[in-house]
Amino acid sequence: MRPSNIALLSLGLSFAAAVTVANAAPMVTLDRHGTWVSVEAYGPNVIHVTIAADKAEALKAPGYGILADHADNSAFRQTSDQSGDTFASSALTLHVDTAPLPHTPGVTERYFAPNLAPVRLQVKNARGETIVNMTGWEMSPHEVAGEATYQVGATFSAPADEHYYGMGQNQDSFGPLDLRGRVIDCQHWYDAPTGETVCVPFMVSSKGYGIIWDNPSDTRFVAGIRGRTSFQSKVGERVSFFVVTGDKPEEIYSAYARVTGKTPIPPKAAFGLIQSKARYDSQAEVLRVARTYREKHYPLDVMVVDWFYWTHMGQLDINPAEFPDPDGMNKQLHDMGMKSIVSIWPRFERSGRYFKELDAKGYFLKDKDGKTVDGLPFRSDRAGALIDSTNPAARKWYWEHARDNVLSHGFDYPWLDETEPDLVPDGYFYSIGSGDRYHNVFPLLHVEGVAQGMRAWKPSKRVLILSRAAYLGSQRTGALFWSSDIDPTWEALQRQIPTGLNMTASGIAYWGNDIGGWQWLPQTTSATKPPLLDPSDARDTVGQNNDYPELLTRWFEYGTFLPTLRLHGDRKHTEIWAFGHQAEAIMAKYDALRYRLIPYIYSRAKTTYDTGAPFMRPLWMDFPNDPNVVNLGTQYMFGPAFLVAPVTEQGQTEKDVYLPAGSDWYNFWTNEKLAGGRWVKVAAPIDQIPVFVRAGSIVPLGSDIQSTASKQSIAEIRVYPGKDADFALYDDDGTSYGYEAGNSSTTQLHWNDASRALSATGGDDVFDKTVPKLAKVIGK
C-alpha cells in the first residue's frame, strides 16, 4: 500500500507523489448504509468523488499525478433533503442520491446482487442540464500479486448522442476518432500490436465535461456500449474520480491543469527541427551532420545522440573510443546555434559498474522474493534491471549520476527512453507496492524526478525531456512525448493522425512521432503504384524500397504541422538530403516553412500554458455544433487558423477534405476561398498536403533563420479576411523561466474586417507602428 504522508516537494515543479494536505479535506463524507462517499472540489468547475466500503479509504488523499494541495471547496455550498445531498457552485451541481431503504431481497438479488450499498449521483452543468449520471459502482474481491484487493469500477449512463475522446495513446484507429463503441485497455504496453499504448486516464465528452479516473492500475474503459460507459481498474480499495466541466475546451483543460499541473512553455528550440538517428555512432558523425545542415542552409535546432554511446547499459558513461571529447562536441554544436539531446536509459545490466551498488541498496524492481528482476523472459532484450523510480532515494541517485556522468559534458537535454517502463512491472514489486497496483505511474515519477533535478541544477534554463510514455500530470514535467517505435510504413503514418489527436485531447499537448517511422527500414517494398519521387539517387539508404522517399516526404509535410518536428529512425541515414534530390528539395521547403511559422506556434504555446488546452486539436473542439466532425480523425486544427489534412496513401495526388461549417476557408497554397460545411476534393501533388486557413485568421510569419538561437523578426503578417480577427503575438527569451514572472511581450493584433485594417497594441511601440506595413491581406 502507498504511504499516506509523503511531503510535497517543490523545486519549481509540483511533485505530486502520494500526498496528504490539510486543505484537501473533503467537504463532507456521506454514509450510504455503510458505503462512504467523500466529496471535495478543486475550484468551481471540478468535483472529486471518492467511494469506498471503508471510511478510511474514502478519506485518503487522491493518488499519483493529482495536486492535492490545489483542492478548493470555497465555491460550493451544500444542501440536503429527502432526495439526497447537493453540492452547488456557479459552474456545476453534484447530487448524491439518498440510499434506497433496506428491503427484503428477492430470489434473484439473493444470488446476483452486490453486497455493497448502491451509490447513484448526477452532475449538472451551469445551465442545469444533467451531463453525468453515475448509475453504479463496484468493488469485487480478488487476489493480485499475492495481495487481497479488489477490482473497482463505476458505471455511467451513455446517451445515444454522446461522444468520447482522450484516454491516452491508442494506435488502433486508421481514422475514426470517437471512442464510442470501443473498449480501451488503458495501460502502458510497448508491445501493443498496432503500436505502443500509453494510459492517461482522462476522458473528455462531447457533453461538455471530462472524467479524470484516479487509479494507476490497468484500467478498462468501455465507451457507450449497451447504453453504458464504465471505468474498471484491476487493483484498488475505492473508486476515485474527478468531473471537470466547461462549455469550451479551454475551460475543461484549465480545470484539468488545476488538478494535475500546468503545461510549461518548452524552450523555443523544441519547435525547430530536431535531428536524430538510431544511432549516430561517433561525435565525428554528429558534427558532420550538423555542419552539413549549416552548409546547406537548412534550419536545425537540435542534434540527438541516441543509445549505445555508453560502454555498458547502465554504466552511465560516454565511450571515449567513439566520443573522445563530448564537451568539445557540444561546444561546437552550441557555436553553430544548436542544442543537444542525449538518451539516458533506466536499465542496468549486471556487467555495468553500478549494478551491485543499486542491487544492494534495493533500488531495482523486485520479484515476490525480494530479488532484483533482470530482464523479462518473454522479450528478446532480456538484459538489465529497472531503476525503481517510485523510490525517492533511487530517483535522487539516478538524477545525480545522470547529471554528473553524462549531462555535465555539455548536453542540454536528456531523452528518457523506456519510460513505460519497457520491463513490464506486472507480477513484480516497486518500493511503493506491486507493479500491478501501480502499473501506470512509472513515467510520471521517473521523468518528474529528472525534471526537478534539472530545474534545481540550472534554475534559469527551461527543462526539456523526450519521454516515451505519460500519465496524469506528465504534462507538467516539461516533456515532449512521442508515439514510440512505430514502423516506417504508410499504415503507421495513417494511424498517427487519430492517435495524436486523442493523446492531445488527454491533456498531453506536446506529442509527436518519429518522422519516417523508427523500426528498421526494409530494403524492398510491396507498393504497386509508381513512386511520386525518384528513388534512384537514394539507393544507399532505401535500397529497392522505391516509395520510401515519398513516404518520408509526406511524413515530413505532416510533421511540419505537429507540436514537435523530429526526424528519427533505424536507417543508414535519416537526414533531409539522404533520400534523393527530389525529396530533399521538398523537405527543405517545409523545413523553412516550419521556421517561418515559429512566431505563430510559439504564441500558441503560451496559450497552452495559460489554459492547458492543446493547440494541435481535433475538429470537434473548435466546431462543436458541426455533427460531421465528431468522428473525424484524419484531419485537425493546428492552432486557431490552420486545418491540416495529411496525405497517408502512397501515390495519392488529391484528397477529400472536410471544411467545417460556420466558416469560410482559404487554401493555404492557392489562396482560393471556399465555403465551409462540405467535403471538397483538393489537389495534393507531392510537394503539397492539403492545408486550409480559417477566414478571420491572423498568421504572423517570421524571418528566415538557421535556428532559434538567432533573433527572429516578423517578416509578414498574413490576414485571411471574412471576419474580425485577433491574435496575441507572444515572445520571450525562449530559454529561461522569466515568462513565469511576466518577463515577456505580447502584441495584440486586431483585424477590422469592415475597415480592412490591421492594428497592434501592447507591444513595442516601433513594432506596433510597422504592423500595418507587414500586413498581407489574402484575396485583396
TITORRO-856123 format. One line per field, with one value per residue (C-alpha): residue number from 0; residue in one letter; x, y, z. Coordinates in steps of 0.2 Angstrom, whole numbers, plus 5000, padded with zeros to 4 digits. Last residue first. Layout:
// residues N
nr: c(NUM,...)
rest: c(A,...)
xx: c(X,...)
yy: c(Y,...)
zz: c(Z,...)
END
This chain:
// residues 780
nr: c(779,778,777,776,775,774,773,772,771,770,769,768,767,766,765,764,763,762,761,760,759,758,757,756,755,754,753,752,751,750,749,748,747,746,745,744,743,742,741,740,739,738,737,736,735,734,733,732,731,730,729,728,727,726,725,724,723,722,721,720,719,718,717,716,715,714,713,712,711,710,709,708,707,706,705,704,703,702,701,700,699,698,697,696,695,694,693,692,691,690,689,688,687,686,685,684,683,682,681,680,679,678,677,676,675,674,673,672,671,670,669,668,667,666,665,664,663,662,661,660,659,658,657,656,655,654,653,652,651,650,649,648,647,646,645,644,643,642,641,640,639,638,637,636,635,634,633,632,631,630,629,628,627,626,625,624,623,622,621,620,619,618,617,616,615,614,613,612,611,610,609,608,607,606,605,604,603,602,601,600,599,598,597,596,595,594,593,592,591,590,589,588,587,586,585,584,583,582,581,580,579,578,577,576,575,574,573,572,571,570,569,568,567,566,565,564,563,562,561,560,559,558,557,556,555,554,553,552,551,550,549,548,547,546,545,544,543,542,541,540,539,538,537,536,535,534,533,532,531,530,529,528,527,526,525,524,523,522,521,520,519,518,517,516,515,514,513,512,511,510,509,508,507,506,505,504,503,502,501,500,499,498,497,496,495,494,493,492,491,490,489,488,487,486,485,484,483,482,481,480,479,478,477,476,475,474,473,472,471,470,469,468,467,466,465,464,463,462,461,460,459,458,457,456,455,454,453,452,451,450,449,448,447,446,445,444,443,442,441,440,439,438,437,436,435,434,433,432,431,430,429,428,427,426,425,424,423,422,421,420,419,418,417,416,415,414,413,412,411,410,409,408,407,406,405,404,403,402,401,400,399,398,397,396,395,394,393,392,391,390,389,388,387,386,385,384,383,382,381,380,379,378,377,376,375,374,373,372,371,370,369,368,367,366,365,364,363,362,361,360,359,358,357,356,355,354,353,352,351,350,349,348,347,346,345,344,343,342,341,340,339,338,337,336,335,334,333,332,331,330,329,328,327,326,325,324,323,322,321,320,319,318,317,316,315,314,313,312,311,310,309,308,307,306,305,304,303,302,301,300,299,298,297,296,295,294,293,292,291,290,289,288,287,286,285,284,283,282,281,280,279,278,277,276,275,274,273,272,271,270,269,268,267,266,265,264,263,262,261,260,259,258,257,256,255,254,253,252,251,250,249,248,247,246,245,244,243,242,241,240,239,238,237,236,235,234,233,232,231,230,229,228,227,226,225,224,223,222,221,220,219,218,217,216,215,214,213,212,211,210,209,208,207,206,205,204,203,202,201,200,199,198,197,196,195,194,193,192,191,190,189,188,187,186,185,184,183,182,181,180,179,178,177,176,175,174,173,172,171,170,169,168,167,166,165,164,163,162,161,160,159,158,157,156,155,154,153,152,151,150,149,148,147,146,145,144,143,142,141,140,139,138,137,136,135,134,133,132,131,130,129,128,127,126,125,124,123,122,121,120,119,118,117,116,115,114,113,112,111,110,109,108,107,106,105,104,103,102,101,100,99,98,97,96,95,94,93,92,91,90,89,88,87,86,85,84,83,82,81,80,79,78,77,76,75,74,73,72,71,70,69,68,67,66,65,64,63,62,61,60,59,58,57,56,55,54,53,52,51,50,49,48,47,46,45,44,43,42,41,40,39,38,37,36,35,34,33,32,31,30,29,28,27,26,25,24,23,22,21,20,19,18,17,16,15,14,13,12,11,10,9,8,7,6,5,4,3,2,1,0)
rest: c(K,G,I,V,K,A,L,K,P,V,T,K,D,F,V,D,D,G,G,T,A,S,L,A,R,S,A,D,N,W,H,L,Q,T,T,S,S,N,G,A,E,Y,G,Y,S,T,G,D,D,D,Y,L,A,F,D,A,D,K,G,P,Y,V,R,I,E,A,I,S,Q,K,S,A,T,S,Q,I,D,S,G,L,P,V,I,S,G,A,R,V,F,V,P,I,Q,D,I,P,A,A,V,K,V,W,R,G,G,A,L,K,E,N,T,W,F,N,Y,W,D,S,G,A,P,L,Y,V,D,K,E,T,Q,G,Q,E,T,V,P,A,V,L,F,A,P,G,F,M,Y,Q,T,G,L,N,V,V,N,P,D,N,P,F,D,M,W,L,P,R,M,F,P,A,G,T,D,Y,T,T,K,A,R,S,Y,I,Y,P,I,L,R,Y,R,L,A,D,Y,K,A,M,I,A,E,A,Q,H,G,F,A,W,I,E,T,H,K,R,D,G,H,L,R,L,T,P,L,F,T,G,Y,E,F,W,R,T,L,L,E,P,Y,D,N,N,Q,G,V,T,D,R,A,D,S,P,D,L,L,P,P,K,T,A,S,T,T,Q,P,L,W,Q,W,G,G,I,D,N,G,W,Y,A,I,G,S,A,T,M,N,L,G,T,P,I,Q,R,Q,L,A,E,W,T,P,D,I,D,S,S,W,F,L,A,G,T,R,Q,S,G,L,Y,A,A,R,S,L,I,L,V,R,K,S,P,K,W,A,R,M,G,Q,A,V,G,E,V,H,L,L,P,F,V,N,H,Y,R,D,G,S,G,I,S,Y,F,Y,G,D,P,V,L,D,P,E,T,E,D,L,W,P,Y,D,F,G,H,S,L,V,N,D,R,A,H,E,W,Y,W,K,R,A,A,P,N,T,S,D,I,L,A,G,A,R,D,S,R,F,P,L,G,D,V,T,K,G,D,K,D,K,L,F,Y,G,K,A,D,L,E,K,F,Y,R,G,S,R,E,F,R,P,W,I,S,V,I,S,K,M,G,M,D,H,L,Q,K,N,M,G,D,P,D,P,F,E,A,P,N,I,D,L,Q,G,M,H,T,W,Y,F,W,D,V,V,M,V,D,L,P,Y,H,K,E,R,Y,T,R,A,V,R,L,V,E,A,Q,S,D,Y,R,A,K,S,Q,I,L,G,F,A,A,K,P,P,I,P,T,K,G,T,V,R,A,Y,A,S,Y,I,E,E,P,K,D,G,T,V,V,F,F,S,V,R,E,G,V,K,S,Q,F,S,T,R,G,R,I,G,A,V,F,R,T,D,S,P,N,D,W,I,I,G,Y,G,K,S,S,V,M,F,P,V,C,V,T,E,G,T,P,A,D,Y,W,H,Q,C,D,I,V,R,G,R,L,D,L,P,G,F,S,D,Q,N,Q,G,M,G,Y,Y,H,E,D,A,P,A,S,F,T,A,G,V,Q,Y,T,A,E,G,A,V,E,H,P,S,M,E,W,G,T,M,N,V,I,T,E,G,R,A,N,K,V,Q,L,R,V,P,A,L,N,P,A,F,Y,R,E,T,V,G,P,T,H,P,L,P,A,T,D,V,H,L,T,L,A,S,S,A,F,T,D,G,S,Q,D,S,T,Q,R,F,A,S,N,D,A,H,D,A,L,I,G,Y,G,P,A,K,L,A,E,A,K,D,A,A,I,T,V,H,I,V,N,P,G,Y,A,E,V,S,V,W,T,G,H,R,D,L,T,V,M,P,A,A,N,A,V,T,V,A,A,A,F,S,L,G,L,S,L,L,A,I,N,S,P,R,M)
xx: c(4965,4962,4974,4978,4997,5001,5019,5016,5001,5012,5026,5018,5016,5034,5041,5029,5035,5019,5003,4993,4993,4982,4976,4964,4951,4938,4924,4936,4944,4960,4967,4985,4988,5007,5013,5030,5039,5046,5029,5036,5033,5040,5057,5058,5073,5076,5065,5069,5051,5038,5019,5008,4990,4979,4963,4951,4936,4928,4930,4948,4963,4977,4995,5008,5025,5043,5042,5060,5069,5084,5095,5097,5080,5090,5095,5084,5072,5060,5045,5027,5012,4995,4979,4963,4945,4943,4950,4966,4967,4981,4980,4997,5009,5025,5019,5004,4989,4974,4959,4942,4930,4918,4906,4901,4913,4913,4929,4942,4957,4973,4982,4994,4985,4968,4956,4941,4924,4917,4902,4903,4919,4929,4930,4944,4944,4962,4972,4989,4990,5004,5005,4992,4993,4991,4989,4974,4978,4966,4976,4970,4965,4981,4984,4967,4964,4962,4960,4952,4934,4922,4913,4917,4901,4890,4895,4890,4906,4917,4933,4935,4926,4940,4953,4967,4985,4985,4981,4971,4980,4974,4988,5002,4993,4990,5009,5012,5000,5011,5026,5017,5013,5030,5038,5029,5043,5054,5042,5041,5060,5059,5044,5055,5070,5058,5053,5070,5077,5064,5068,5087,5086,5083,5098,5097,5084,5094,5090,5104,5108,5091,5084,5074,5072,5067,5059,5046,5037,5020,5015,5012,5029,5027,5013,5025,5039,5028,5023,5042,5046,5033,5039,5057,5051,5042,5056,5061,5074,5089,5082,5098,5112,5099,5094,5099,5087,5072,5063,5048,5030,5033,5024,5009,5011,5019,5026,5043,5061,5076,5065,5068,5072,5059,5058,5045,5048,5046,5047,5031,5024,5015,5017,4999,4996,4979,4970,4964,4982,4983,4966,4973,4989,4982,4969,4983,4997,4987,4989,5008,5009,5000,5011,5025,5042,5035,5032,5045,5036,5022,5031,5031,5039,5042,5042,5037,5019,5012,5015,5001,4991,5002,5015,5026,5041,5049,5060,5064,5066,5068,5070,5086,5087,5086,5101,5103,5087,5077,5087,5083,5065,5064,5074,5062,5047,5053,5054,5039,5027,5034,5032,5014,5005,5007,5005,4994,5000,5018,5015,5019,5028,5045,5041,5036,5034,5019,5015,5031,5034,5052,5049,5044,5033,5048,5059,5068,5072,5080,5090,5093,5107,5122,5138,5148,5138,5123,5133,5142,5137,5119,5115,5123,5113,5097,5098,5103,5089,5076,5083,5081,5063,5058,5045,5059,5064,5079,5075,5087,5095,5097,5082,5080,5071,5056,5047,5059,5060,5076,5084,5071,5081,5076,5063,5055,5040,5051,5060,5061,5078,5084,5087,5103,5112,5105,5110,5128,5130,5123,5133,5148,5139,5141,5125,5114,5106,5090,5083,5090,5098,5097,5107,5099,5110,5107,5112,5117,5133,5144,5132,5136,5155,5153,5144,5157,5171,5162,5159,5178,5183,5165,5168,5183,5179,5163,5152,5146,5131,5136,5118,5119,5138,5151,5140,5136,5124,5108,5104,5114,5102,5106,5094,5090,5091,5087,5094,5107,5116,5132,5123,5114,5131,5140,5127,5128,5147,5147,5136,5147,5163,5155,5153,5140,5125,5111,5097,5095,5090,5088,5076,5069,5063,5049,5059,5072,5060,5062,5046,5032,5026,5010,5001,4998,4986,4970,4972,4978,4962,4952,4962,4958,4939,4938,4949,4939,4923,4907,4916,4915,4928,4922,4935,4937,4940,4933,4940,4951,4960,4968,4962,4953,4935,4929,4912,4901,4883,4869,4874,4891,4895,4914,4920,4937,4947,4960,4977,4982,4986,4968,4961,4950,4949,4932,4928,4914,4905,4893,4905,4915,4933,4941,4957,4965,4982,4987,5000,4998,5013,5010,4997,5000,5004,5021,5026,5011,5007,4989,4972,4964,4951,4934,4926,4908,4911,4930,4927,4942,4939,4954,4965,4962,4971,4985,4980,4988,4979,4961,4956,4939,4921,4905,4887,4872,4865,4866,4878,4873,4888,4896,4910,4924,4935,4943,4948,4962,4970,4988,4998,5002,4983,4970,4951,4937,4924,4922,4909,4900,4883,4872,4883,4874,4885,4878,4862,4857,4855,4863,4879,4881,4873,4882,4872,4875,4870,4878,4872,4876,4889,4885,4881,4865,4867,4862,4850,4845,4837,4826,4820,4829,4820,4821,4833,4828,4837,4852,4850,4856,4872,4868,4883,4879,4891,4898,4891,4893,4882,4884,4868,4864,4850,4832,4825,4834,4852,4861,4879,4888,4902,4915,4926,4930,4947,4959,4975,4986,4981,4990,4985,4998,4998,4983,4970,4970,4963,4946,4936,4949,4947,4928,4930,4916,4923,4918,4928,4921,4931,4922,4929,4920,4920,4938,4946,4931,4928,4916,4918,4906,4906,4896,4889,4871,4876,4886,4892,4909,4909,4918,4933,4950,4962,4967,4977,4987,4991,5002,5007,5018,5013,5029,5024,5038,5048,5058,5043,5042,5025,5029,5024,5010,4998,5011,5006,5000)
yy: c(5208,5189,5187,5203,5204,5215,5220,5238,5239,5231,5244,5256,5242,5237,5254,5255,5238,5228,5232,5237,5232,5236,5228,5237,5231,5244,5231,5217,5225,5215,5215,5211,5211,5211,5201,5203,5193,5194,5190,5181,5164,5170,5173,5154,5154,5149,5157,5175,5179,5181,5182,5188,5188,5186,5194,5193,5202,5191,5187,5191,5180,5191,5187,5196,5196,5196,5196,5196,5181,5183,5168,5154,5148,5141,5144,5159,5165,5179,5175,5173,5180,5172,5182,5172,5178,5165,5149,5143,5127,5115,5100,5092,5099,5095,5078,5085,5086,5094,5095,5087,5096,5090,5102,5114,5128,5139,5141,5154,5151,5157,5144,5136,5139,5136,5148,5143,5151,5147,5140,5123,5113,5110,5092,5086,5073,5071,5073,5066,5050,5038,5030,5034,5045,5063,5074,5085,5101,5115,5130,5146,5143,5132,5117,5111,5093,5080,5061,5059,5064,5056,5071,5081,5079,5084,5103,5112,5108,5116,5121,5106,5094,5097,5088,5098,5103,5119,5109,5117,5119,5137,5149,5137,5131,5149,5152,5138,5145,5161,5149,5141,5158,5165,5148,5148,5154,5140,5127,5134,5133,5114,5113,5119,5108,5093,5097,5099,5084,5073,5077,5076,5059,5052,5056,5075,5078,5067,5050,5039,5021,5019,5014,5030,5049,5066,5076,5090,5095,5102,5095,5105,5102,5084,5081,5088,5077,5062,5065,5067,5051,5041,5048,5044,5027,5023,5013,5002,4995,5000,5014,5022,5019,5018,5036,5043,5031,5035,5047,5054,5050,5032,5021,5012,4993,4996,4980,4987,4982,4987,4986,5000,4995,5002,5021,5028,5042,5056,5048,5054,5070,5075,5091,5095,5080,5084,5069,5078,5079,5060,5058,5069,5060,5043,5049,5056,5043,5028,5034,5035,5018,5011,5020,5011,5015,5006,5014,5014,5026,5038,5053,5064,5081,5083,5099,5090,5097,5087,5071,5076,5060,5048,5048,5037,5039,5054,5067,5080,5099,5109,5128,5136,5149,5136,5125,5112,5114,5114,5099,5089,5093,5087,5071,5066,5071,5059,5044,5048,5052,5038,5025,5028,5016,4999,5005,4991,4978,4983,4979,4991,5008,5001,4993,4975,4962,4952,4966,4978,4977,4980,4993,5005,5014,5026,5016,5031,5047,5059,5072,5090,5102,5091,5100,5086,5088,5079,5062,5057,5071,5074,5055,5051,5064,5060,5041,5043,5055,5044,5029,5039,5044,5026,5025,5027,5009,5008,4993,4978,4973,4960,4952,4961,4947,4949,4934,4931,4949,4957,4956,4957,4960,4948,4952,4935,4942,4949,4966,4982,4990,5002,4989,4997,4981,4980,4998,4995,4979,4985,5002,4997,4988,4970,4966,4977,4992,5000,5017,5024,5040,5047,5063,5079,5093,5112,5121,5139,5133,5138,5127,5112,5116,5117,5101,5092,5099,5093,5076,5074,5056,5051,5035,5027,5038,5028,5040,5034,5030,5011,5007,4998,4995,5006,5021,5029,5014,5025,5041,5057,5070,5086,5101,5117,5115,5126,5120,5132,5118,5121,5123,5107,5099,5105,5097,5080,5080,5085,5070,5059,5065,5063,5044,5031,5042,5029,5026,5043,5061,5078,5090,5104,5119,5120,5112,5126,5138,5131,5122,5133,5124,5113,5117,5103,5089,5096,5114,5109,5098,5113,5124,5109,5110,5128,5129,5116,5127,5125,5118,5104,5094,5078,5069,5051,5039,5022,5013,4998,4996,4985,4980,4995,4997,5013,5012,5019,5012,5012,4995,5001,5020,5019,5004,5010,4995,5001,4993,5000,5019,5024,5042,5042,5060,5062,5076,5088,5097,5084,5080,5070,5071,5056,5057,5041,5044,5026,5024,5011,5007,5002,4992,4975,4983,4978,4994,4992,5006,5003,5009,4994,5004,4996,5004,5008,5027,5031,5044,5047,5037,5037,5022,5018,5005,5017,5020,5035,5042,5041,5055,5056,5051,5055,5057,5057,5040,5045,5034,5032,5029,5014,5014,5002,4993,4976,4972,4968,4953,4954,4939,4948,4951,4942,4945,4955,4964,4983,4990,5006,5011,5023,5038,5051,5064,5079,5083,5100,5114,5128,5128,5110,5096,5081,5066,5053,5035,5024,5006,4998,4984,4966,4965,4957,4941,4927,4934,4948,4935,4927,4944,4954,4960,4979,4992,5010,5016,5027,5046,5052,5061,5077,5087,5104,5114,5130,5143,5131,5118,5102,5093,5079,5066,5065,5068,5085,5091,5107,5110,5126,5126,5140,5138,5119,5122,5107,5113,5105,5088,5090,5074,5064,5049,5047,5057,5059,5046,5049,5036,5023,5027,5026,5008,5002,5016,5030,5045,5060,5075,5090,5102,5118,5129,5125,5109,5102,5089,5075,5059,5045,5030,5014,5008,5012,5027,5037,5054,5061,5080,5095,5084,5088,5094,5109,5099,5090,5072,5067,5052,5058,5075,5084,5102,5109,5125,5114,5110,5093,5088,5078,5060,5055,5041,5028,5018,5000)
zz: c(4742,4742,4756,4766,4768,4783,4787,4783,4795,4809,4807,4820,4833,4830,4835,4850,4856,4861,4869,4853,4835,4820,4804,4793,4782,4788,4789,4793,4807,4810,4828,4834,4852,4855,4870,4877,4890,4908,4916,4931,4924,4907,4915,4916,4904,4886,4873,4878,4877,4863,4861,4846,4853,4838,4834,4820,4813,4800,4781,4779,4780,4786,4784,4794,4786,4791,4810,4817,4823,4834,4831,4844,4836,4822,4804,4802,4789,4795,4805,4799,4809,4804,4808,4805,4801,4787,4793,4784,4774,4772,4760,4758,4745,4737,4731,4722,4733,4724,4735,4733,4744,4758,4764,4779,4774,4759,4749,4746,4734,4742,4731,4744,4760,4753,4761,4772,4775,4792,4802,4794,4794,4778,4775,4764,4750,4744,4728,4722,4731,4726,4743,4755,4771,4765,4780,4781,4791,4796,4801,4810,4828,4832,4821,4818,4813,4799,4798,4815,4810,4822,4829,4814,4803,4818,4817,4833,4842,4829,4838,4849,4837,4824,4834,4842,4839,4850,4866,4880,4897,4898,4901,4896,4881,4876,4878,4866,4854,4853,4850,4835,4827,4830,4824,4807,4797,4805,4799,4782,4780,4785,4773,4758,4764,4764,4746,4739,4748,4742,4724,4727,4734,4751,4761,4760,4774,4786,4792,4786,4787,4795,4812,4813,4818,4811,4824,4822,4838,4840,4823,4807,4799,4804,4791,4777,4785,4784,4766,4762,4772,4762,4745,4749,4754,4738,4730,4744,4732,4743,4754,4761,4748,4735,4737,4720,4711,4722,4711,4719,4716,4717,4704,4712,4717,4734,4741,4745,4747,4758,4774,4785,4803,4815,4819,4807,4794,4807,4824,4832,4840,4856,4866,4872,4883,4891,4886,4870,4865,4865,4856,4842,4842,4839,4826,4815,4819,4812,4794,4796,4803,4788,4776,4783,4793,4808,4825,4840,4852,4849,4855,4871,4874,4892,4903,4918,4920,4905,4915,4927,4924,4915,4901,4890,4878,4885,4877,4891,4890,4906,4904,4910,4924,4938,4931,4944,4953,4937,4931,4947,4946,4928,4932,4946,4935,4922,4933,4944,4929,4918,4932,4937,4925,4933,4951,4958,4946,4949,4967,4981,4985,4983,4967,4965,4952,4945,4932,4931,4912,4909,4895,4908,4901,4902,4891,4885,4894,4882,4892,4887,4885,4884,4889,4897,4914,4906,4906,4922,4934,4928,4925,4942,4951,4943,4946,4964,4968,4960,4969,4986,4981,4977,4964,4952,4954,4942,4930,4929,4913,4900,4891,4875,4865,4877,4885,4899,4905,4911,4927,4941,4958,4972,4985,4984,4975,4962,4963,4953,4957,4971,4985,4991,4987,4970,4966,4972,4963,4946,4946,4936,4922,4919,4928,4916,4922,4914,4916,4900,4896,4878,4874,4867,4860,4856,4840,4836,4827,4842,4853,4842,4843,4862,4862,4853,4864,4880,4872,4868,4864,4859,4849,4858,4874,4877,4887,4904,4914,4915,4915,4898,4895,4886,4883,4866,4865,4864,4854,4852,4846,4837,4840,4831,4813,4798,4781,4775,4765,4774,4791,4789,4783,4798,4810,4800,4801,4820,4824,4813,4821,4838,4834,4831,4827,4830,4829,4821,4827,4820,4829,4818,4827,4840,4854,4851,4859,4876,4881,4888,4904,4904,4920,4933,4938,4946,4941,4924,4921,4926,4913,4901,4903,4902,4887,4879,4879,4889,4904,4917,4926,4935,4946,4950,4965,4967,4982,4988,4972,4959,4941,4937,4928,4920,4913,4899,4897,4885,4878,4874,4876,4880,4890,4898,4906,4918,4922,4939,4941,4948,4948,4933,4927,4919,4907,4904,4890,4883,4869,4882,4888,4896,4906,4911,4903,4898,4885,4871,4860,4842,4832,4841,4858,4863,4872,4884,4896,4901,4897,4888,4878,4874,4859,4855,4857,4856,4843,4832,4816,4805,4804,4823,4834,4839,4857,4867,4881,4887,4876,4867,4870,4860,4867,4856,4861,4880,4890,4908,4919,4928,4941,4944,4957,4956,4973,4985,4994,4989,4982,4966,4963,4974,4971,4979,4968,4972,4961,4957,4950,4940,4938,4928,4921,4910,4918,4911,4924,4913,4924,4921,4931,4939,4945,4958,4962,4976,4980,4996,4993,4994,4975,4969,4960,4971,4984,4972,4960,4973,4980,4993,5008,5009,5016,5010,4995,4999,4996,4979,4978,4968,4961,4953,4942,4937,4949,4963,4970,4981,4984,4996,4995,4989,5007,5008,5010,5005,5002,4996,4984,4978,4993,4991,4985,4982,4974,4988,4981,4965,4957,4947,4960,4970,4979,4998,5009,5017,5007,5011,5030,5028,5022,5009,4997,4986,4982,4972,4966,4959,4947,4939,4954,4961,4965,4975,4988,4991,5001,4999,5011,5009,5025,5023,5012,5024,5017,5019,5018,5011,5009,5017,5004,5014,5026,5013,5012,4997,4987,4974,4967,4963,4959,4948,4954,4966,4977,4985,4993,5008,5009,5021,5016,5012,4997,5000)
END
